[in-house]
């Protein structure tokens, strides 16, 4: 998973999303709705596997939670890898 900060606004933070599997790449966007911590995905031509979306959502949600108590800037680039769980 690679997330690149696309924009920061008063209501949401947007990331360009690249999700990888051995033979496939999915590109789309993720929006973090700041008031509620909701994560929305859009722009994927083909829906990525649920486990990849779940992992990405959980990671962005944890980033959102950490900013509720501290005014830390959103990361410009996030690169994470996790093998698919059986």
N, C-alpha and C positions, 0 to 999 in steps of 0.2 A: 504494500500500500504506500502510495506517495500522495501527500496532500500539499498543495501549494496555495498559499493565501491569495485570493483573488480580490477581495474587498472587505472592508470593515465599515460598518455603519452603526447608527444608534440602535437599530432594531435587530440586525443580523450580521453574522460573519459568514463569508462565503469562501469555499475552497474548491479549486480544481482537483478532481479525484482521478487517480490512476490505480486500478486494481489489477493485480497480476496473478496468473496461474501458469503452470508449466507451458502451455501452448496458447494462451489467450490473454488479451489485454482488454480491459473495459475502461472507458473514459466517460466521465460525467462531472457533475457538480454536487456539492453538499452545502446546505445552508444550516447554520446553527441559529435558531431563533432565541435571542438573548433573554427575553422575558420569561420563557418557560423551559429553556434548555432542550427544546424539541429539535431533532435532526431530520432534515428533509433532503432526499436525493432526487435529482432530476437530470435529464439530458443524456442518459445512457441509451444507446441505440439498441443494445441487447441487455436484458436484466442480468446483472452479476449473480453468482450463487448467493443464497441466503446467508451462508456462514461468513462470506466476505463483507456483506452489508452489515451484518450483526457486529462483527469485529470493528468495523469502521465507525458505526454508530456508537458503540460502547467507548471507543477511544475518544471521539469528539465530545461525547457526554461527560467524560471524566475531565477533559480540558475545560469544558464549560463550568463544571462544579468547582474546579480549582480557582477559577476567576471570580467566584461569588464572595470569597473572603479576602482576595488580594488583587490589586489592580495590575496584574502582570500582563504584558503584551501577548497577543496571540502569536504563536510561532509562524514564521514566514514559510517554512518548509518542514514537513514531518515525513519521515521515512521509517516504516515499520514492516517487519516480516513475521509471519506466523504460518506454520505448516497447517494444512487442512486437518482437522481432527476427524478421526474415523468414526 
